[in-house]
Amino acid sequence: MTWTRVWFYIRKGKRRTTYALRWFGTDGRVKTESVGPDKKLAERLRRQREAELNTGTYQEVRPMRLGAFITEHLALMQGQLCPRAYAAKRARLSAWWPSAAIASSTT
C-alpha cells in the first residue's frame, strides 16, 4: 500500500478565499473536496482525510440520481412514518417526480 498525501487547494475569489482538499484517488484521478473559508477547519479535515485514506477507512461518496434517491427515501420512510403520513409523502413526491414514486414499494 502506498502512502496517500492530501494537500490544500486555495481558491481565491473576488470576495473571499476558500479552501479545498485534493488527493489522488486509487484510479489515479485527482479528487477534490470543498471545505470553505476556515483555514483551521481545512487543516483539521486534511489530517483526518489523510488518516482515513491511509488506514483504508475512507469511503468515497458516489453520485446518485434524484429518482434513485427518492425511491430509496420512500423505502426507508415506509417503516418510520404512520401509513397516512407515508401516503401523503408519496403522493407529494409522485406529483413532483412521477417515475420514482411509481417505482417505489407499495403501501
MMTF fields as JSON, N, C-alpha, C and O atoms, coordinates in Angstrom:
{
  "mmtfVersion": "1.0.0",
  "mmtfProducer": "UNKNOWN",
  "numBonds": 427,
  "numAtoms": 428,
  "numGroups": 107,
  "numChains": 1,
  "numModels": 1,
  "chainsPerModel": [1],
  "groupsPerChain": [107],
  "chainIdList": ["A"],
  "bondAtomList": [4, 2, 8, 6, 12, 10, 16, 14, 20, 18, 24, 22, 28, 26, 32, 30, 36, 34, 40, 38, 44, 42, 48, 46, 52, 50, 56, 54, 60, 58, 64, 62, 68, 66, 72, 70, 76, 74, 80, 78, 84, 82, 88, 86, 92, 90, 96, 94, 100, 98, 104, 102, 108, 106, 112, 110, 116, 114, 120, 118, 124, 122, 128, 126, 132, 130, 136, 134, 140, 138, 144, 142, 148, 146, 152, 150, 156, 154, 160, 158, 164, 162, 168, 166, 172, 170, 176, 174, 180, 178, 184, 182, 188, 186, 192, 190, 196, 194, 200, 198, 204, 202, 208, 206, 212, 210, 216, 214, 220, 218, 224, 222, 228, 226, 232, 230, 236, 234, 240, 238, 244, 242, 248, 246, 252, 250, 256, 254, 260, 258, 264, 262, 268, 266, 272, 270, 276, 274, 280, 278, 284, 282, 288, 286, 292, 290, 296, 294, 300, 298, 304, 302, 308, 306, 312, 310, 316, 314, 320, 318, 324, 322, 328, 326, 332, 330, 336, 334, 340, 338, 344, 342, 348, 346, 352, 350, 356, 354, 360, 358, 364, 362, 368, 366, 372, 370, 376, 374, 380, 378, 384, 382, 388, 386, 392, 390, 396, 394, 400, 398, 404, 402, 408, 406, 412, 410, 416, 414, 420, 418, 424, 422],
  "bondOrderList": [1, 1, 1, 1, 1, 1, 1, 1, 1, 1, 1, 1, 1, 1, 1, 1, 1, 1, 1, 1, 1, 1, 1, 1, 1, 1, 1, 1, 1, 1, 1, 1, 1, 1, 1, 1, 1, 1, 1, 1, 1, 1, 1, 1, 1, 1, 1, 1, 1, 1, 1, 1, 1, 1, 1, 1, 1, 1, 1, 1, 1, 1, 1, 1, 1, 1, 1, 1, 1, 1, 1, 1, 1, 1, 1, 1, 1, 1, 1, 1, 1, 1, 1, 1, 1, 1, 1, 1, 1, 1, 1, 1, 1, 1, 1, 1, 1, 1, 1, 1, 1, 1, 1, 1, 1, 1],
  "groupList": [{"groupName": "MET", "atomNameList": ["N", "CA", "C", "O"], "elementList": ["N", "C", "C", "O"], "formalChargeList": [0, 0, 0, 0], "bondAtomList": [1, 0, 2, 1, 3, 2], "bondOrderList": [1, 1, 2], "singleLetterCode": "M", "chemCompType": "L-PEPTIDE LINKING"}, {"groupName": "THR", "atomNameList": ["N", "CA", "C", "O"], "elementList": ["N", "C", "C", "O"], "formalChargeList": [0, 0, 0, 0], "bondAtomList": [1, 0, 2, 1, 3, 2], "bondOrderList": [1, 1, 2], "singleLetterCode": "T", "chemCompType": "L-PEPTIDE LINKING"}, {"groupName": "TRP", "atomNameList": ["N", "CA", "C", "O"], "elementList": ["N", "C", "C", "O"], "formalChargeList": [0, 0, 0, 0], "bondAtomList": [1, 0, 2, 1, 3, 2], "bondOrderList": [1, 1, 2], "singleLetterCode": "W", "chemCompType": "L-PEPTIDE LINKING"}, {"groupName": "ARG", "atomNameList": ["N", "CA", "C", "O"], "elementList": ["N", "C", "C", "O"], "formalChargeList": [0, 0, 0, 0], "bondAtomList": [1, 0, 2, 1, 3, 2], "bondOrderList": [1, 1, 2], "singleLetterCode": "R", "chemCompType": "L-PEPTIDE LINKING"}, {"groupName": "VAL", "atomNameList": ["N", "CA", "C", "O"], "elementList": ["N", "C", "C", "O"], "formalChargeList": [0, 0, 0, 0], "bondAtomList": [1, 0, 2, 1, 3, 2], "bondOrderList": [1, 1, 2], "singleLetterCode": "V", "chemCompType": "L-PEPTIDE LINKING"}, {"groupName": "PHE", "atomNameList": ["N", "CA", "C", "O"], "elementList": ["N", "C", "C", "O"], "formalChargeList": [0, 0, 0, 0], "bondAtomList": [1, 0, 2, 1, 3, 2], "bondOrderList": [1, 1, 2], "singleLetterCode": "F", "chemCompType": "L-PEPTIDE LINKING"}, {"groupName": "TYR", "atomNameList": ["N", "CA", "C", "O"], "elementList": ["N", "C", "C", "O"], "formalChargeList": [0, 0, 0, 0], "bondAtomList": [1, 0, 2, 1, 3, 2], "bondOrderList": [1, 1, 2], "singleLetterCode": "Y", "chemCompType": "L-PEPTIDE LINKING"}, {"groupName": "ILE", "atomNameList": ["N", "CA", "C", "O"], "elementList": ["N", "C", "C", "O"], "formalChargeList": [0, 0, 0, 0], "bondAtomList": [1, 0, 2, 1, 3, 2], "bondOrderList": [1, 1, 2], "singleLetterCode": "I", "chemCompType": "L-PEPTIDE LINKING"}, {"groupName": "LYS", "atomNameList": ["N", "CA", "C", "O"], "elementList": ["N", "C", "C", "O"], "formalChargeList": [0, 0, 0, 0], "bondAtomList": [1, 0, 2, 1, 3, 2], "bondOrderList": [1, 1, 2], "singleLetterCode": "K", "chemCompType": "L-PEPTIDE LINKING"}, {"groupName": "GLY", "atomNameList": ["N", "CA", "C", "O"], "elementList": ["N", "C", "C", "O"], "formalChargeList": [0, 0, 0, 0], "bondAtomList": [1, 0, 2, 1, 3, 2], "bondOrderList": [1, 1, 2], "singleLetterCode": "G", "chemCompType": "PEPTIDE LINKING"}, {"groupName": "ALA", "atomNameList": ["N", "CA", "C", "O"], "elementList": ["N", "C", "C", "O"], "formalChargeList": [0, 0, 0, 0], "bondAtomList": [1, 0, 2, 1, 3, 2], "bondOrderList": [1, 1, 2], "singleLetterCode": "A", "chemCompType": "L-PEPTIDE LINKING"}, {"groupName": "LEU", "atomNameList": ["N", "CA", "C", "O"], "elementList": ["N", "C", "C", "O"], "formalChargeList": [0, 0, 0, 0], "bondAtomList": [1, 0, 2, 1, 3, 2], "bondOrderList": [1, 1, 2], "singleLetterCode": "L", "chemCompType": "L-PEPTIDE LINKING"}, {"groupName": "ASP", "atomNameList": ["N", "CA", "C", "O"], "elementList": ["N", "C", "C", "O"], "formalChargeList": [0, 0, 0, 0], "bondAtomList": [1, 0, 2, 1, 3, 2], "bondOrderList": [1, 1, 2], "singleLetterCode": "D", "chemCompType": "L-PEPTIDE LINKING"}, {"groupName": "GLU", "atomNameList": ["N", "CA", "C", "O"], "elementList": ["N", "C", "C", "O"], "formalChargeList": [0, 0, 0, 0], "bondAtomList": [1, 0, 2, 1, 3, 2], "bondOrderList": [1, 1, 2], "singleLetterCode": "E", "chemCompType": "L-PEPTIDE LINKING"}, {"groupName": "SER", "atomNameList": ["N", "CA", "C", "O"], "elementList": ["N", "C", "C", "O"], "formalChargeList": [0, 0, 0, 0], "bondAtomList": [1, 0, 2, 1, 3, 2], "bondOrderList": [1, 1, 2], "singleLetterCode": "S", "chemCompType": "L-PEPTIDE LINKING"}, {"groupName": "PRO", "atomNameList": ["N", "CA", "C", "O"], "elementList": ["N", "C", "C", "O"], "formalChargeList": [0, 0, 0, 0], "bondAtomList": [1, 0, 2, 1, 3, 2], "bondOrderList": [1, 1, 2], "singleLetterCode": "P", "chemCompType": "L-PEPTIDE LINKING"}, {"groupName": "GLN", "atomNameList": ["N", "CA", "C", "O"], "elementList": ["N", "C", "C", "O"], "formalChargeList": [0, 0, 0, 0], "bondAtomList": [1, 0, 2, 1, 3, 2], "bondOrderList": [1, 1, 2], "singleLetterCode": "Q", "chemCompType": "L-PEPTIDE LINKING"}, {"groupName": "ASN", "atomNameList": ["N", "CA", "C", "O"], "elementList": ["N", "C", "C", "O"], "formalChargeList": [0, 0, 0, 0], "bondAtomList": [1, 0, 2, 1, 3, 2], "bondOrderList": [1, 1, 2], "singleLetterCode": "N", "chemCompType": "L-PEPTIDE LINKING"}, {"groupName": "HIS", "atomNameList": ["N", "CA", "C", "O"], "elementList": ["N", "C", "C", "O"], "formalChargeList": [0, 0, 0, 0], "bondAtomList": [1, 0, 2, 1, 3, 2], "bondOrderList": [1, 1, 2], "singleLetterCode": "H", "chemCompType": "L-PEPTIDE LINKING"}, {"groupName": "CYS", "atomNameList": ["N", "CA", "C", "O"], "elementList": ["N", "C", "C", "O"], "formalChargeList": [0, 0, 0, 0], "bondAtomList": [1, 0, 2, 1, 3, 2], "bondOrderList": [1, 1, 2], "singleLetterCode": "C", "chemCompType": "L-PEPTIDE LINKING"}],
  "groupTypeList": [0, 1, 2, 1, 3, 4, 2, 5, 6, 7, 3, 8, 9, 8, 3, 3, 1, 1, 6, 10, 11, 3, 2, 5, 9, 1, 12, 9, 3, 4, 8, 1, 13, 14, 4, 9, 15, 12, 8, 8, 11, 10, 13, 3, 11, 3, 3, 16, 3, 13, 10, 13, 11, 17, 1, 9, 1, 6, 16, 13, 4, 3, 15, 0, 3, 11, 9, 10, 5, 7, 1, 13, 18, 11, 10, 11, 0, 16, 9, 16, 11, 19, 15, 3, 10, 6, 10, 10, 8, 3, 10, 3, 11, 14, 10, 2, 2, 15, 14, 10, 10, 7, 10, 14, 14, 1, 1],
  "groupIdList": [1, 2, 3, 4, 5, 6, 7, 8, 9, 10, 11, 12, 13, 14, 15, 16, 17, 18, 19, 20, 21, 22, 23, 24, 25, 26, 27, 28, 29, 30, 31, 32, 33, 34, 35, 36, 37, 38, 39, 40, 41, 42, 43, 44, 45, 46, 47, 48, 49, 50, 51, 52, 53, 54, 55, 56, 57, 58, 59, 60, 61, 62, 63, 64, 65, 66, 67, 68, 69, 70, 71, 72, 73, 74, 75, 76, 77, 78, 79, 80, 81, 82, 83, 84, 85, 86, 87, 88, 89, 90, 91, 92, 93, 94, 95, 96, 97, 98, 99, 100, 101, 102, 103, 104, 105, 106, 107],
  "secStructList": [7, 7, 7, 7, 7, 7, 3, 3, 3, 3, 3, 3, 7, 1, 1, 7, 3, 3, 3, 3, 3, 3, 3, 3, 7, 6, 6, 1, 7, 3, 3, 3, 3, 3, 3, 3, 1, 7, 2, 2, 2, 2, 2, 2, 2, 2, 2, 2, 2, 2, 2, 2, 2, 2, 2, 6, 7, 7, 7, 7, 7, 7, 7, 7, 7, 2, 2, 2, 2, 2, 2, 2, 2, 2, 2, 2, 2, 6, 6, 6, 1, 7, 2, 2, 2, 2, 2, 2, 2, 2, 2, 2, 2, 2, 2, 2, 1, 2, 2, 2, 2, 2, 2, 1, 7, 7, 7],
  "xCoordList": [0.845, 0.0, 0.885, 1.872, 0.53, 1.302, 0.677, -0.517, 1.495, 1.05, 0.364, 0.934, -0.859, -1.603, -1.481, -1.703, -1.127, -0.954, -2.109, -2.499, -2.652, -3.723, -3.139, -2.395, -3.471, -2.953, -4.077, -5.174, -3.755, -4.693, -4.743, -3.761, -5.883, -6.04, -6.739, -7.862, -6.101, -6.653, -7.365, -6.779, -8.634, -9.425, -9.603, -10.285, -8.989, -9.088, -10.159, -9.984, -11.263, -12.359, -12.3, -11.39, -13.272, -13.324, -13.648, -13.138, -14.489, -14.927, -14.191, -13.958, -13.825, -13.181, -12.344, -12.428, -11.55, -10.717, -11.357, -11.75, -11.458, -11.969, -10.924, -10.021, -11.059, -10.099, -10.768, -11.96, -9.978, -10.424, -9.289, -8.126, -9.625, -8.63, -8.506, -9.494, -7.302, -7.072, -6.164, -5.276, -6.414, -5.582, -5.789, -6.752, -4.877, -5.018, -5.767, -5.389, -6.838, -7.627, -6.941, -5.887, -7.539, -6.968, -6.992, -6.23, -7.874, -7.941, -6.955, -6.903, -6.171, -5.171, -5.695, -4.926, -6.976, -7.556, -7.457, -7.413, -7.422, -7.387, -8.796, -9.735, -8.935, -10.212, -10.165, -9.121, -11.294, -11.377, -12.563, -13.646, -12.351, -13.423, -13.396, -12.388, -14.487, -14.564, -14.68, -15.344, -14.018, -14.047, -14.734, -15.596, -14.378, -14.96, -13.876, -12.711, -14.232, -13.265, -12.398, -11.492, -12.649, -11.93, -10.663, -10.738, -9.496, -8.228, -7.953, -7.41, -8.329, -8.117, -8.943, -8.461, -10.185, -11.037, -10.451, -10.47, -9.934, -9.326, -8.124, -7.942, -7.313, -6.14, -6.561, -5.974, -7.579, -8.068, -8.654, -8.382, -9.458, -10.037, -8.978, -9.114, -7.922, -6.823, -6.164, -5.927, -5.866, -5.257, -6.197, -5.766, -7.485, -8.471, -8.603, -8.598, -8.72, -8.879, -7.628, -7.73, -6.455, -5.206, -5.142, -4.728, -5.548, -5.56, -6.559, -6.262, -7.744, -8.745, -8.251, -8.456, -7.605, -7.108, -6.002, -5.932, -5.148, -4.005, -4.321, -3.57, -5.424, -5.811, -6.863, -7.202, -7.381, -8.36, -9.784, -10.646, -10.063, -11.404, -12.21, -13.389, -11.61, -12.322, -13.26, -12.864, -14.51, -15.493, -15.917, -16.476, -15.642, -15.968, -17.475, -18.155, -17.986, -19.406, -19.656, -19.068, -20.52, -20.854, -22.068, -22.992, -22.084, -23.256, -24.476, -24.352, -25.637, -26.869, -27.884, -28.018, -28.584, -29.625, -30.811, -31.066, -31.53, -32.634, -33.721, -34.262, -34.042, -35.067, -34.697, -35.544, -33.435, -32.971, -32.997, -33.321, -32.652, -32.682, -34.103, -34.334, -35.055, -36.441, -36.974, -37.671, -36.652, -37.095, -36.535, -37.26, -35.247, -34.628, -35.212, -35.446, -35.447, -36.023, -37.41, -37.727, -38.234, -39.571, -39.51, -40.298, -38.581, -38.44, -38.027, -38.511, -37.137, -36.7, -37.783, -37.9, -38.569, -39.599, -40.837, -41.633, -41.009, -42.226, -42.371, -43.488, -41.334, -41.42, -41.311, -41.579, -40.922, -40.712, -41.944, -42.105, -42.811, -43.977, -45.252, -45.305, -46.27, -47.574, -48.08, -47.664, -48.967, -49.418, -49.995, -49.784, -50.715, -51.305, -50.236, -50.317, -49.246, -48.163, -47.326, -46.888, -47.103, -46.342, -47.08, -46.469, -48.404, -49.197, -49.168, -49.096, -49.224, -49.169, -47.807, -47.729, -46.742, -45.393, -45.225, -44.664, -45.709, -45.593, -46.395, -45.947, -47.573, -48.394, -47.709, -47.716, -47.113, -46.404, -45.216, -44.979, -44.463, -43.298, -43.698, -43.005, -44.8, -45.213, -45.705, -45.578, -46.263, -46.68, -45.458, -45.499, -44.384, -43.18, -42.25, -41.624, -42.156, -41.265, -41.998, -41.78, -42.865, -43.77, -43.083, -43.535, -42.028, -41.421, -40.802, -40.778, -40.303, -39.679, -40.714, -40.502, -41.817, -42.839, -43.545, -43.91, -43.729, -44.369, -43.467, -43.949, -42.15, -41.204, -40.989, -40.393, -41.461, -41.219, -42.11, -42.984, -41.877, -42.646, -44.09, -44.401, -44.947, -46.375, -46.679, -45.921, -47.802, -48.201, -48.957, -49.366],
  "yCoordList": [-1.184, 0.0, 1.24, 1.31, 2.197, 3.432, 4.489, 4.453, 5.409, 6.487, 7.542, 8.015, 7.919, 8.94, 10.26, 10.331, 11.298, 12.618, 13.513, 13.509, 14.277, 15.229, 16.621, 16.886, 17.519, 18.872, 19.886, 19.568, 21.152, 22.264, 22.718, 22.639, 23.182, 23.897, 25.187, 25.154, 26.318, 27.609, 28.227, 28.407, 28.545, 29.187, 30.648, 30.972, 31.526, 32.958, 33.555, 33.667, 33.935, 34.551, 36.059, 36.604, 36.73, 38.188, 38.657, 39.686, 37.914, 38.339, 37.668, 38.292, 36.405, 35.693, 34.539, 34.151, 34.014, 32.852, 31.633, 31.667, 30.563, 29.313, 28.226, 28.353, 27.167, 26.082, 24.799, 24.576, 23.983, 22.67, 21.688, 22.082, 20.426, 19.376, 18.62, 18.422, 18.201, 17.42, 16.243, 16.32, 15.145, 13.959, 13.118, 13.308, 12.186, 11.253, 10.028, 9.411, 9.679, 8.502, 7.24, 7.291, 6.112, 4.827, 4.635, 3.836, 5.374, 5.292, 6.237, 6.283, 6.994, 7.906, 9.303, 10.18, 9.529, 10.841, 11.696, 11.182, 13.015, 13.942, 14.095, 14.402, 13.883, 14.051, 15.384, 15.768, 16.091, 17.391, 17.414, 16.936, 17.976, 18.143, 19.579, 20.024, 20.302, 21.688, 21.729, 20.891, 22.725, 22.866, 24.157, 24.138, 25.278, 26.568, 27.57, 27.341, 28.688, 29.76, 29.586, 30.388, 28.572, 28.399, 27.564, 26.373, 28.205, 27.514, 26.45, 25.389, 26.734, 25.749, 24.49, 23.376, 24.67, 23.528, 22.746, 21.515, 23.459, 22.793, 21.956, 20.842, 22.479, 21.741, 20.497, 19.425, 20.66, 19.521, 18.434, 17.249, 18.848, 17.88, 17.243, 16.085, 17.991, 17.433, 16.282, 15.218, 16.504, 15.44, 14.242, 13.092, 14.521, 13.451, 12.653, 11.423, 13.336, 12.655, 11.84, 10.723, 12.392, 11.669, 10.396, 9.348, 10.482, 9.297, 8.258, 7.064, 8.711, 7.779, 7.089, 5.888, 7.845, 7.272, 6.254, 5.227, 6.531, 5.657, 4.461, 3.486, 4.521, 3.353, 2.506, 1.417, 3.006, 2.255, 2.412, 1.616, 3.427, 3.618, 4.643, 4.842, 5.299, 6.306, 5.622, 4.699, 6.077, 5.564, 6.712, 7.71, 6.554, 7.599, 7.687, 6.668, 8.903, 9.133, 9.139, 9.928, 8.266, 8.163, 9.029, 9.105, 9.677, 10.456, 9.552, 8.412, 10.077, 9.301, 10.144, 11.341, 9.53, 10.237, 10.515, 9.779, 11.593, 12.016, 10.95, 10.718, 10.312, 9.271, 8.116, 7.603, 7.705, 6.622, 7.059, 6.269, 8.326, 8.84, 8.847, 8.43, 9.316, 9.37, 7.969, 7.741, 7.028, 5.65, 5.066, 4.423, 5.288, 4.793, 5.49, 4.856, 6.792, 7.553, 7.026, 6.86, 6.765, 6.237, 4.856, 4.548, 4.031, 2.695, 2.785, 2.013, 3.72, 3.882, 4.5, 4.147, 5.411, 6.101, 5.251, 5.557, 4.188, 3.381, 2.821, 2.798, 2.384, 1.85, 2.906, 2.622, 4.127, 5.188, 6.064, 6.653, 6.155, 7.029, 6.211, 5.044, 6.842, 6.174, 6.072, 6.861, 5.119, 4.915, 6.165, 6.392, 6.965, 8.174, 9.192, 9.78, 9.405, 10.344, 9.829, 10.607, 8.516, 7.932, 8.108, 8.432, 7.893, 8.056, 9.509, 9.771, 10.445, 11.866, 12.216, 12.933, 11.718, 11.985, 11.385, 12.016, 10.175, 9.51, 10.254, 10.378, 10.745, 11.494, 12.796, 13.16, 13.504, 14.752, 14.48, 15.209, 13.421, 13.105, 12.598, 12.879, 11.859, 11.354, 12.488, 12.413, 13.537, 14.694, 15.441, 16.021, 15.419, 16.14, 15.295, 15.806, 14.0, 13.079, 11.773, 10.823, 11.688, 10.528, 9.178, 8.216, 9.073, 7.751, 7.16, 5.939, 7.997, 7.492, 6.955, 5.908, 7.648, 7.215, 5.948, 5.081, 5.851, 4.654, 3.439, 2.331, 3.648, 2.545, 2.113, 1.065, 2.896, 2.553, 1.403, 0.965, 0.923, -0.193, 0.219, 1.406, -0.75, -0.46, -0.114, -0.452, 0.565, 0.95, -0.145, 0.009],
  "zCoordList": [0.0, 0.0, 0.0, 0.732, -0.81, -0.874, 0.023, 0.32, 0.437, 1.296, 0.449, -0.534, 0.82, 0.099, 0.839, 2.048, 0.107, 0.689, 0.257, -0.91, 1.194, 0.924, 1.074, 2.018, 0.141, 0.204, 0.04, -0.418, 0.442, 0.295, -1.153, -1.891, -1.522, -2.777, -2.398, -1.896, -2.626, -2.231, -3.427, -4.494, -3.229, -4.275, -3.904, -2.931, -4.679, -4.407, -5.303, -6.516, -4.689, -5.421, -5.293, -4.669, -5.885, -5.806, -4.395, -3.952, -3.687, -2.36, -1.211, -0.176, -1.384, -0.277, -0.8, -1.966, 0.089, -0.213, 0.428, 1.594, -0.335, 0.216, 0.022, -0.804, 0.789, 0.76, 0.281, 0.491, -0.355, -0.783, -0.524, -0.442, -0.397, -0.217, -1.527, -2.234, -1.846, -3.055, -2.745, -1.896, -3.462, -3.355, -4.596, -5.339, -4.812, -5.927, -5.439, -4.443, -6.154, -5.806, -6.274, -6.909, -5.961, -6.355, -7.867, -8.411, -8.544, -10.001, -10.685, -11.914, -9.909, -10.468, -10.739, -11.132, -10.542, -10.776, -9.525, -8.407, -9.728, -8.607, -8.048, -8.784, -6.759, -6.064, -5.326, -4.798, -5.288, -4.634, -3.692, -4.029, -2.505, -1.52, -1.016, -0.466, -1.199, -0.742, 0.772, 1.382, 1.376, 2.827, 3.236, 4.115, 2.625, 2.981, 3.311, 2.988, 3.955, 4.195, 5.444, 5.668, 6.251, 7.523, 7.32, 7.021, 7.486, 7.256, 8.321, 8.013, 9.586, 10.655, 10.411, 10.619, 9.971, 9.65, 8.485, 8.484, 7.498, 6.345, 6.765, 6.276, 7.659, 8.128, 8.925, 8.779, 9.763, 10.554, 9.647, 9.834, 8.666, 7.74, 6.85, 6.456, 6.53, 5.733, 6.472, 5.9, 7.762, 8.564, 8.693, 8.602, 8.904, 9.049, 7.751, 7.781, 6.621, 5.334, 5.009, 4.5, 5.3, 5.046, 5.879, 5.384, 7.138, 8.003, 7.491, 7.481, 7.065, 6.54, 5.271, 5.093, 4.396, 3.144, 3.401, 2.726, 4.364, 4.605, 5.488, 5.496, 6.232, 7.024, 6.316, 6.78, 5.189, 4.43, 4.918, 4.546, 5.751, 6.275, 5.484, 5.774, 4.497, 3.703, 2.726, 2.015, 2.694, 1.745, 0.841, 1.297, -0.432, -1.386, -1.584, -1.708, -1.611, -1.824, -3.326, -4.066, -3.753, -5.175, -5.487, -4.676, -6.635, -7.005, -7.211, -7.658, -6.879, -7.008, -7.773, -7.522, -8.689, -9.436, -8.52, -7.566, -8.83, -7.979, -7.886, -6.805, -8.976, -8.956, -8.041, -7.31, -8.08, -7.205, -5.743, -4.857, -5.498, -4.127, -3.58, -2.445, -4.381, -3.919, -3.664, -2.675, -4.547, -4.356, -3.062, -2.303, -2.81, -1.574, -0.354, 0.675, -0.468, 0.644, 1.002, 2.18, -0.005, 0.266, 0.909, 1.803, 0.458, 1.045, 2.514, 3.341, 2.843, 4.229, 5.108, 6.281, 4.558, 5.332, 5.573, 6.46, 4.794, 4.928, 6.335, 6.854, 6.958, 8.312, 9.394, 10.561, 9.027, 10.004, 10.216, 11.285, 9.214, 9.293, 9.421, 9.032, 9.969, 10.002, 8.563, 7.714, 8.27, 6.89, 6.223, 5.032, 6.99, 6.422, 6.024, 4.946, 6.873, 6.564, 5.402, 4.555, 5.363, 4.251, 2.926, 1.908, 2.944, 1.725, 1.25, 0.05, 2.187, 1.819, 1.227, 0.229, 1.833, 1.321, -0.066, -0.961, -0.236, -1.536, -2.604, -3.744, -2.24, -3.189, -3.597, -4.773, -2.622, -2.949, -3.851, -4.813, -3.536, -4.361, -5.741, -6.719, -5.841, -7.157, -8.044, -9.266, -7.448, -8.239, -8.771, -9.856, -8.007, -8.389, -9.244, -10.173, -8.936, -9.642, -9.862, -9.11, -10.873, -11.025, -11.138, -10.517, -11.894, -12.123, -10.861, -10.704, -9.967, -8.739, -7.767, -7.155, -7.618, -6.675, -7.178, -6.385, -8.475, -9.03, -8.856, -8.621, -8.971, -8.864, -7.413, -7.169, -6.454, -5.046, -4.62, -5.368, -3.411, -2.894, -2.658, -2.559, -2.57, -2.398, -0.95, -0.04, -0.755, 0.613, 1.293, 2.444]
}
